[in-house]
Amino acid sequence: MDPAKSDAVASRMITHLILDLDGTLLDTERLVEEASRQVVVNYGKAWDGRGAAERFGKRPLEAAAALIQDYELPCTPEQVYAQTSEFLQASWARAKPLPGAIRLIRYLQSNSIPVALASSSPLESIKRKLSFQEGWTEVLGVVVSGDQVKEGKPSPEIFLEAARRLKAEPGSCLVIEDAPVGVTAAMAAGMRVVAVPSLATKAARPLYSAADQVLSSLLDLRPEAWGLPPFADWIENSLPIDPWYMGGTVIKGYGRGSKVLGIPTANLPTAAFSSQLAEHVCGIYLGWAGLADRGVYKMVMSVGWNPYFDNAEKTVEPWLLHDFPEDFYGEELRLVVVGYIRPEANFPSLEALIERIHEDGRIAKRALDVIPYKDFEHDPYLTTPIQRVPVLEDRT
């Protein structure tokens, strides 16, 4: 958040939250795009994902009209909607909460913070999506759907109606949105806006520039910045997460860990667990690392694109916090990731990047001596040879 916007936040404290659903709390956008691809292919067109920025956040018929225009489909929005509805209604059970969503719902409930849901989806669709998430319906009792307003996002109508139902002034409401049209709508309603982009590409960044704050994920939300109670689950500057497990043979990476940074990181082939990585946000994590013939060590790990070096592909680079006399290329490395430190970030200089990496290492060293992190030091996964179990094992 830039200083000017920070000052604005400080002068207008928040008392109510208004949340989007699709792409903000639930990973439904992936399912919608899958259904859209099927429609496009059925009409003999080649799917390339174009126009996503114009479709995300809009009501179904409006999104269908945009899809027709993008791919020059010989049909009506109603026909597209009919073709996708059956697939989607059967798919909502597969929609997973996005990182930090369950934590946010529990936080709102435990702190009795008034909240409303403002979603472009039809009401019956919203109810079905919520029904698969334990406890969400009770917390998100105030719902404004796309079929309950005359104009969809980017019109501010849906957010103004949510504020009316909450009996709140628009200026006291904080909106959390993933879609550019949602950000535009909330700003037009006179509300504060946190964007958690579902379009996480460089090209899409300008689409979110109007937001008061742009986060990599809900894990990075700091309610105290808005005058709300802070989360109470941070431990030693890190956030406990449900553990995730990965393993593989150490390979050579870009060769800059030791040579450029002076920090010898290990590299794993990400192809074996790319689907799992897609479920976790880019950022800096901590956990435990097991080398079959050496032992178990503390580690801090980067997951993402390394903005400073502008990687062409997403990488996993654990730094084992131990001085090894030689490298261990070709050895089996197993990781249990148990905590989150911060989002991925760019830095103004190489020196600033190196200092931040060392600070991440110091945080990891301290935190991993504390329960619940330390409990995972003796997880059998860390010492079981990879050949005896699947390379990727998702225990989340």
C-alpha positions in Angstrom: 0.0 0.0 0.0 1.5 3.3 -1.0 1.8 6.1 1.7 -1.1 8.2 0.3 -3.5 5.3 0.3 -2.2 4.2 3.8 -3.1 7.7 5.1 -6.5 7.4 3.6 -7.0 4.0 5.3 -6.0 5.4 8.6 -8.5 8.2 8.4 -11.4 5.9 7.5 -11.6 2.8 9.7 -13.5 -0.2 8.6 -16.4 -1.8 10.5 -17.9 -4.1 7.8 -16.6 -6.5 5.2 -18.1 -7.3 1.8 -16.6 -10.3 0.1 -16.8 -11.6 -3.5 -17.1 -15.4 -3.8 -15.8 -16.8 -7.1 -12.1 -16.4 -7.4 -11.9 -14.7 -4.0 -13.0 -17.3 -1.5 -13.5 -20.3 -3.9 -11.5 -21.5 -6.8 -14.4 -21.6 -9.2 -12.9 -19.6 -12.0 -10.9 -22.6 -13.1 -14.1 -24.6 -13.4 -15.9 -21.8 -15.3 -13.0 -21.6 -17.8 -13.1 -25.4 -18.2 -16.8 -25.2 -19.1 -16.2 -22.3 -21.4 -13.4 -24.2 -23.2 -15.8 -27.1 -23.8 -18.3 -24.8 -25.4 -15.7 -23.1 -27.6 -14.3 -26.5 -28.7 -17.8 -27.9 -29.4 -18.3 -25.0 -31.9 -15.1 -26.0 -33.7 -13.0 -23.1 -32.4 -9.5 -23.2 -30.9 -9.4 -22.3 -27.2 -6.6 -20.1 -26.1 -8.1 -18.4 -23.0 -8.5 -15.0 -24.5 -10.8 -12.4 -22.9 -10.6 -13.8 -19.4 -10.2 -10.3 -17.9 -13.5 -9.2 -19.5 -15.4 -12.3 -18.3 -14.2 -12.7 -14.7 -16.6 -11.2 -12.2 -19.5 -10.7 -14.5 -23.0 -12.2 -14.3 -23.3 -15.5 -16.3 -25.2 -14.1 -19.3 -22.9 -11.1 -19.5 -19.8 -13.4 -19.4 -21.5 -15.7 -22.0 -21.9 -12.7 -24.3 -18.3 -11.8 -23.9 -17.3 -15.4 -24.7 -19.4 -15.3 -27.9 -17.7 -12.1 -29.0 -14.2 -13.3 -28.1 -14.6 -16.5 -30.2 -17.2 -15.4 -32.7 -19.5 -18.2 -31.7 -22.8 -18.8 -33.7 -25.1 -18.9 -30.6 -26.8 -16.8 -28.0 -25.7 -16.1 -24.4 -28.7 -18.1 -23.3 -27.5 -21.1 -25.3 -24.0 -20.8 -23.8 -25.4 -20.5 -20.3 -27.5 -23.6 -20.9 -24.5 -25.6 -22.2 -22.3 -24.7 -19.2 -24.9 -24.8 -16.4 -25.3 -28.6 -16.1 -21.5 -29.1 -16.0 -21.0 -26.4 -13.5 -23.8 -27.4 -11.1 -22.2 -30.9 -11.0 -18.7 -29.4 -10.5 -19.2 -27.0 -7.6 -18.4 -29.8 -5.1 -14.9 -29.8 -6.6 -14.4 -26.1 -5.9 -11.7 -25.7 -3.3 -11.3 -22.8 -0.9 -8.5 -20.5 -2.0 -5.5 -20.1 0.3 -6.5 -18.1 3.4 -10.2 -18.3 2.8 -11.1 -20.8 5.6 -8.9 -18.8 7.9 -10.7 -15.6 7.0 -14.2 -17.1 7.5 -13.2 -18.4 11.0 -11.7 -15.0 11.8 -14.9 -13.2 10.9 -17.0 -15.5 13.0 -14.7 -15.5 16.1 -14.5 -11.7 16.0 -18.2 -11.1 15.2 -17.4 -8.8 12.3 -20.4 -8.0 10.1 -20.0 -9.4 6.7 -21.9 -9.8 3.4 -21.3 -11.7 0.2 -21.7 -9.8 -3.0 -21.4 -12.2 -5.9 -22.4 -12.0 -9.6 -23.6 -15.6 -9.5 -27.3 -16.4 -9.3 -28.6 -17.0 -5.7 -29.2 -20.7 -6.2 -25.7 -21.2 -7.5 -24.3 -19.3 -4.5 -26.3 -21.5 -2.1 -25.0 -24.7 -3.8 -21.4 -23.5 -3.7 -21.6 -22.6 0.0 -23.3 -25.9 0.9 -20.1 -27.8 0.2 -18.1 -25.6 2.7 -18.6 -26.4 6.3 -19.9 -23.4 8.3 -19.8 -20.9 5.5 -23.5 -20.5 5.1 -23.8 -19.5 8.8 -21.1 -16.9 8.6 -22.1 -15.5 5.2 -25.8 -15.0 6.1 -26.1 -11.8 4.2 -26.0 -12.5 0.4 -26.5 -10.3 -2.5 -26.5 -12.2 -5.8 -26.2 -11.1 -9.4 -29.9 -11.9 -10.1 -31.0 -9.6 -7.3 -29.8 -6.4 -8.8 -30.6 -4.6 -12.1 -27.0 -4.0 -13.1 -24.0 -6.2 -12.6 -20.4 -5.3 -11.9 -18.8 -2.9 -12.7 -21.9 -1.1 -11.6 -21.7 -0.3 -7.8 -25.3 -1.5 -7.3 -24.5 -4.9 -5.8 -22.1 -3.4 -3.2 -24.4 -0.6 -2.3 -27.2 -3.1 -1.8 -24.9 -5.2 0.4 -24.1 -2.1 2.5 -27.8 -1.3 2.8 -28.6 -4.8 4.1 -25.7 -4.6 6.6 -27.0 -1.1 7.7 -23.5 0.3 7.1 -22.2 3.4 5.4 -20.4 2.6 2.2 -17.3 4.4 3.5 -17.1 2.0 6.4 -17.0 -1.1 4.2 -14.0 -3.0 3.0 -14.5 -5.0 -0.2 -12.3 -8.0 -1.0 -12.4 -8.8 -4.8 -10.4 -10.8 -7.3 -11.8 -9.4 -10.6 -11.1 -6.0 -12.2 -14.8 -5.3 -12.7 -15.4 -6.0 -9.0 -12.6 -3.5 -8.0 -14.2 -0.9 -10.3 -17.6 -1.5 -8.8 -16.5 -1.3 -5.2 -14.5 1.9 -5.8 -17.6 3.4 -7.5 -19.6 2.5 -4.4 -17.2 4.7 -2.3 -15.8 1.7 -0.5 -12.2 0.6 0.4 -11.0 -2.2 -1.8 -8.4 -5.0 -1.3 -7.7 -6.9 -4.6 -6.5 -10.5 -4.6 -6.1 -10.9 -8.4 -7.3 -14.0 -10.1 -5.5 -12.6 -13.1 -2.0 -12.8 -11.6 0.0 -11.8 -14.7 2.2 -8.8 -15.4 -0.2 -7.7 -18.2 -3.1 -7.7 -15.8 -1.5 -5.6 -13.0 -2.7 -2.2 -14.4 -6.3 -3.6 -14.1 -6.0 -3.6 -10.3 -4.2 -0.3 -9.9 -7.3 1.5 -8.5 -7.5 -0.8 -5.5 -6.4 0.5 -2.1 -4.3 -2.6 -1.7 -3.3 -5.5 -3.9 -2.3 -8.8 -2.2 -0.9 -12.1 -3.5 -3.4 -14.0 -1.5 -5.7 -13.8 1.5 -2.8 -15.1 3.6 -1.4 -11.6 3.4 -4.5 -9.8 4.6 -3.7 -7.7 7.7 -7.0 -6.6 9.2 -5.3 -4.3 11.7 -4.3 -2.0 8.8 -8.1 -1.3 8.5 -8.9 -0.8 12.2 -10.0 -4.4 12.7 -8.7 -6.9 15.2 -5.5 -8.7 14.0 -5.3 -12.4 13.2 -4.1 -14.2 16.3 -2.4 -17.1 14.6 1.0 -15.7 13.6 4.0 -17.4 15.3 7.5 -15.9 15.2 6.6 -13.8 12.1 5.2 -16.8 10.3 1.8 -18.3 9.7 1.1 -22.0 10.3 -0.5 -23.7 7.3 -1.8 -27.2 6.6 1.3 -29.2 5.8 2.1 -30.1 2.2 4.5 -32.7 1.1 6.8 -33.0 -1.9 9.9 -34.9 -2.9 12.3 -35.5 -5.7 15.8 -35.8 -6.9 17.9 -32.6 -6.5 18.8 -31.2 -9.9 20.9 -28.3 -11.2 19.0 -25.0 -11.4 20.0 -21.6 -12.7 23.3 -21.8 -10.8 22.9 -18.4 -9.1 22.1 -19.6 -5.6 25.8 -20.0 -4.6 27.5 -18.0 -7.3 25.3 -14.8 -7.3 23.5 -14.9 -3.9 26.0 -16.9 -1.8 23.0 -19.0 -0.7 23.1 -22.6 -1.9 19.6 -23.5 -2.7 18.5 -27.0 -3.9 16.3 -27.3 -6.9 13.6 -29.9 -7.6 12.0 -30.8 -10.9 8.5 -29.2 -10.7 6.8 -31.2 -13.4 6.1 -34.0 -11.0 4.0 -31.7 -8.7 3.0 -28.8 -10.9 -0.7 -29.4 -10.1 0.0 -29.2 -6.4 2.0 -26.0 -6.8 -1.0 -24.5 -8.6 -3.0 -24.8 -5.4 -0.4 -22.8 -3.3 0.4 -19.2 -3.7 3.8 -17.9 -4.6 5.8 -16.9 -1.6 8.3 -17.8 1.0 7.6 -20.8 3.2 9.4 -22.7 6.0 9.5 -26.4 6.9 11.7 -29.4 7.2 13.9 -31.1 4.6 15.0 -34.7 4.6 18.0 -36.1 2.8 17.9 -39.9 2.7 21.6 -40.4 3.6 22.2 -37.3 5.7 19.3 -36.4 8.0 16.6 -33.9 8.6 17.2 -30.1 8.5 15.4 -26.8 8.8 14.7 -25.1 5.6 13.2 -22.0 4.1 11.8 -22.2 0.6 10.9 -19.9 -2.3 8.0 -20.9 -4.5 7.3 -18.7 -7.6 8.8 -16.7 -10.4 11.6 -14.9 -8.5 10.6 -11.4 -9.7 14.1 -10.0 -9.3 15.5 -12.5 -11.8 12.2 -12.6 -13.8 12.2 -16.4 -14.2 10.5 -17.9 -17.2 9.0 -20.7 -15.2 7.7 -21.3 -11.7 10.3 -22.8 -9.4 10.7 -24.4 -6.0 14.0 -23.5 -4.3 14.5 -24.7 -0.8 17.5 -23.5 1.2 18.5 -26.0 3.8 19.7 -24.1 6.8 22.9 -26.2 7.4 26.5 -25.9 6.1 27.2 -28.9 3.8 30.8 -29.6 2.8 29.6 -30.5 -0.7 26.6 -30.3 -3.0 24.0 -33.1 -3.1 22.9 -33.2 -6.7 21.2 -36.5 -7.5 20.2 -37.2 -3.9 16.6 -37.7 -2.8 15.2 -34.6 -1.1 11.9 -34.7 0.8 10.1 -31.6 2.1 7.3 -31.0 4.6 6.1 -27.4 4.2 4.5 -26.2 7.4 4.5 -22.4 7.5 4.2 -19.2 5.4 6.4 -16.2 5.9 5.6 -13.6 3.2 4.5 -13.1 -0.4 7.0 -13.2 -3.3 8.4 -9.7 -3.9 10.8 -7.8 -6.1 13.7 -5.8 -4.7 15.5 -2.6 -5.7 19.0 -4.2 -5.5 20.7 -7.6 -5.3 21.9 -6.6 -1.8 18.4 -5.9 -0.6 17.3 -9.3 -2.0 20.2 -11.1 -0.2 19.4 -9.4 3.1 15.8 -10.3 2.9 16.6 -14.0 2.1 18.9 -14.1 5.2 16.1 -12.5 7.3 13.7 -15.2 6.0 16.3 -17.8 7.1 16.5 -16.3 10.6 12.7 -16.3 10.9 12.6 -20.0 9.8 15.3 -21.0 12.3 13.5 -19.4 15.2 10.0 -20.5 14.2 10.9 -24.2 13.6 11.9 -24.5 17.2 8.3 -23.7 18.2 5.2 -25.9 18.4 3.4 -26.8 16.1 6.3 -26.5 13.6 8.7 -28.6 15.6 6.3 -31.5 15.7 7.0 -32.2 12.0 10.7 -32.6 12.5 10.1 -36.4 12.9 7.5 -36.8 10.3 8.1 -40.3 8.7 7.8 -38.8 5.2 11.1 -37.0 5.6 13.1 -40.3 6.0 11.1 -42.7 3.8 12.9 -43.5 0.5 11.0 -42.0 -2.4 11.0 -45.2 -4.3 8.7 -46.8 -1.7 6.0 -44.1 -1.8 4.7 -41.8 -4.5 7.0 -38.9 -5.4 4.1 -36.5 -4.6 1.8 -37.1 -1.7 -0.8 -34.6 -0.8 -1.9 -34.9 2.8 -3.7 -31.6 3.0 
